Amino acid sequence: MPKAIRIHEWGGPEVLKVEVLPRPVPKFDEVLIRVHGASINPLDWKIREGSRRAMYTLPYHLGCDVAGTVEETGASVKDFSRGDAVYSMIGREGGYAEYAVAKASAVAPKPITLNFAKAGAVPLAALTAWQMLNENGNLKPGQRVLVHAAAGGVGGFAVQLAHHLGGYVIATASARNHDYLRGIGAQEVIDYNTTKFETVVRDIDLVIDLVAGEVQARSWGVMKPGGMLVCALGPPDAAKAAAAGMQCKAQSVRPDGAQLREIGALIDAGKIKVELAASFPLEKVGDAHTLSETGHVRGKIVLTA
Ligand SMILES: NC(=O)c1ccc[n+]([C@@H]2O[C@H](COP(=O)([O-])OP(=O)(O)OC[C@H]3O[C@@H](n4cnc5c(N)ncnc54)[C@H](OP(=O)(O)O)[C@@H]3O)[C@@H](O)[C@H]2O)c1
């Protein structure tokens, strides 16, 4: 019987339990994936610790995105067959497992240049960056983009995608990440530990806000009139945006297999690289959460199964 990670109570990493669960059965429009790489996202440990208990119920099977091979397909699935190498943001549960199901519409072929661990690291974070820049941000070539928390999972993809789309990218990160960020397309890098970004940045068209709080509050002043701030940590402060003459939107990532195909093509063309900070076996998920919760990981963490 296959292994999966679930929680039966809210709490620290110790509530993560390795269990043996029946293999999921795909519905007519779903794909069953034998998982080889599953991503850790901050959402996972936010759910685990119970800060979102109003939205999620116990027992909860964590995990949003995976890479693996197709094991079985539902009756209406035409695009995938048993044995295909795929990756997917499957939703907000079920990814920490040896087997996971996804809507076929959320699945795409795995980028051929990535192994399963690296491919599993991509879907949720890259889709978030894609949707923040292309949908909510509507980034145009030549625009100036400020990416807060640029060295993290989402930030790394946001820097590379914004650069690819022709944006002028300014990134905030600790000094140890500056060479990495310059190497993936940031034209300017600011050490937020030593420099207040508002003293050195101005005329920003688009802020990719992956921090919120006082970082968001200080961002309005560096933007062009009418500029856009997109926040991934809940709705931005609309009153402050209006008072400053700015626009703002909240990002909530959604699965999208078509977008993953486009992201995969960019990866295989060498335009987007995947930075893997660490990889843990499924059983060591607690260590993976502890590392993610430091808030200072460069790139992504994955589980291998
Ligand atoms: N709403 C959505 O759709 C959505 C989707 C994905 C993620 N999110 C949320 O977005 C946030 C970022 O996600 P993630 O996966 O990128 O997280 P992550 O990988 O854990 O981010 C870690 C990075 O944050 C940087 N950082 C921490 N504090 C910072 C600060 N004050 N200024 C600049 N950089 C800072 C760290 O850089 P240094 O090491 O250099 O300090 C580190 O590289 C999380 O809160 C997550 O829950 C929301």
The ligand as an SDF file (V2000), in Angstrom:
LIG
                    3D

 48 52  0  0  0  0  0  0  0  0999 V2000
   -1.4130   33.6040   -2.8520 N   0  0  0  0  0  0  0  0  0  0  0  0
   -0.7400   32.7880   -3.6260 C   0  0  0  0  0  0  0  0  0  0  0  0
   -1.2120   32.4260   -4.7110 O   0  0  0  0  0  0  0  0  0  0  0  0
    0.6290   32.3390   -3.1930 C   0  0  0  0  0  0  0  0  0  0  0  0
    1.3300   31.4200   -3.9820 C   0  0  0  0  0  0  0  0  0  0  0  0
    2.6220   31.0780   -3.6180 C   0  0  0  0  0  0  0  0  0  0  0  0
    3.1850   31.6290   -2.4780 C   0  0  0  0  0  0  0  0  0  0  0  0
    2.4610   32.4800   -1.7210 N   0  0  0  0  0  0  0  0  0  0  0  0
    3.0500   33.1030   -0.5150 C   0  0  0  0  0  0  0  0  0  0  0  0
    4.0940   33.9690   -0.9730 O   0  0  0  0  0  0  0  0  0  0  0  0
    5.1530   33.9880   -0.0340 C   0  0  0  0  0  0  0  0  0  0  0  0
    6.4580   33.6210   -0.7370 C   0  0  0  0  0  0  0  0  0  0  0  0
    6.3940   32.2670   -1.1570 O   0  0  0  0  0  0  0  0  0  0  0  0
    7.7180   31.4790   -1.5190 P   0  0  0  0  0  0  0  0  0  0  0  0
    7.3330   30.0940   -1.8500 O   0  0  0  0  0  0  0  0  0  0  0  0
    8.5400   32.2570   -2.4870 O   0  0  0  0  0  0  0  0  0  0  0  0
    8.4440   31.5120   -0.0860 O   0  0  0  0  0  0  0  0  0  0  0  0
    9.9110   31.1070    0.2980 P   0  0  0  0  0  0  0  0  0  0  0  0
   10.5410   30.3250   -0.8140 O   0  0  0  0  0  0  0  0  0  0  0  0
    9.8800   30.4930    1.6410 O   0  0  0  0  0  0  0  0  0  0  0  0
   10.6520   32.5300    0.4200 O   0  0  0  0  0  0  0  0  0  0  0  0
   11.8830   32.5520    1.0440 C   0  0  0  0  0  0  0  0  0  0  0  0
   12.6300   33.8200    0.6220 C   0  0  0  0  0  0  0  0  0  0  0  0
   12.0600   34.9680    1.2310 O   0  0  0  0  0  0  0  0  0  0  0  0
   13.0900   35.9290    1.3350 C   0  0  0  0  0  0  0  0  0  0  0  0
   12.7300   36.9440    2.3090 N   0  0  0  0  0  0  0  0  0  0  0  0
   12.2640   36.7450    3.5630 C   0  0  0  0  0  0  0  0  0  0  0  0
   11.9780   37.9440    4.1420 N   0  0  0  0  0  0  0  0  0  0  0  0
   12.2660   38.8990    3.2190 C   0  0  0  0  0  0  0  0  0  0  0  0
   12.1980   40.3340    3.1960 C   0  0  0  0  0  0  0  0  0  0  0  0
   11.7590   41.0350    4.2620 N   0  0  0  0  0  0  0  0  0  0  0  0
   12.5730   40.9850    2.0590 N   0  0  0  0  0  0  0  0  0  0  0  0
   13.0240   40.3010    1.0000 C   0  0  0  0  0  0  0  0  0  0  0  0
   13.1480   38.9490    0.9560 N   0  0  0  0  0  0  0  0  0  0  0  0
   12.7440   38.2660    2.0530 C   0  0  0  0  0  0  0  0  0  0  0  0
   14.2990   35.1180    1.7020 C   0  0  0  0  0  0  0  0  0  0  0  0
   15.4230   35.7840    1.1680 O   0  0  0  0  0  0  0  0  0  0  0  0
   16.7730   35.9430    2.0170 P   0  0  0  0  0  0  0  0  0  0  0  0
   17.2020   34.5470    2.3910 O   0  0  0  0  0  0  0  0  0  0  0  0
   17.6620   36.6230    1.0670 O   0  0  0  0  0  0  0  0  0  0  0  0
   16.4190   36.7220    3.2450 O   0  0  0  0  0  0  0  0  0  0  0  0
   14.0690   33.7620    1.0330 C   0  0  0  0  0  0  0  0  0  0  0  0
   14.8530   33.5890   -0.1310 O   0  0  0  0  0  0  0  0  0  0  0  0
    4.7570   33.0000    1.0790 C   0  0  0  0  0  0  0  0  0  0  0  0
    4.1770   33.7270    2.1440 O   0  0  0  0  0  0  0  0  0  0  0  0
    3.7140   32.1200    0.4120 C   0  0  0  0  0  0  0  0  0  0  0  0
    2.8070   31.5380    1.3270 O   0  0  0  0  0  0  0  0  0  0  0  0
    1.2020   32.8350   -2.0450 C   0  0  0  0  0  0  0  0  0  0  0  0
  1  2  1  0
  2  3  2  0
  2  4  1  0
  4  5  1  0
  4 48  2  0
  5  6  2  0
  6  7  1  0
  7  8  2  0
  8  9  1  0
  8 48  1  0
  9 10  1  0
  9 46  1  0
 10 11  1  0
 11 12  1  0
 11 44  1  0
 12 13  1  0
 13 14  1  0
 14 15  2  0
 14 16  1  0
 14 17  1  0
 17 18  1  0
 18 19  2  0
 18 20  1  0
 18 21  1  0
 21 22  1  0
 22 23  1  0
 23 24  1  0
 23 42  1  0
 24 25  1  0
 25 26  1  0
 25 36  1  0
 26 27  1  0
 26 35  1  0
 27 28  2  0
 28 29  1  0
 29 30  1  0
 29 35  2  0
 30 31  1  0
 30 32  2  0
 32 33  1  0
 33 34  2  0
 34 35  1  0
 36 37  1  0
 36 42  1  0
 37 38  1  0
 38 39  2  0
 38 40  1  0
 38 41  1  0
 42 43  1  0
 44 45  1  0
 44 46  1  0
 46 47  1  0
M  CHG  2   8   1  16  -1
M  END
$$$$
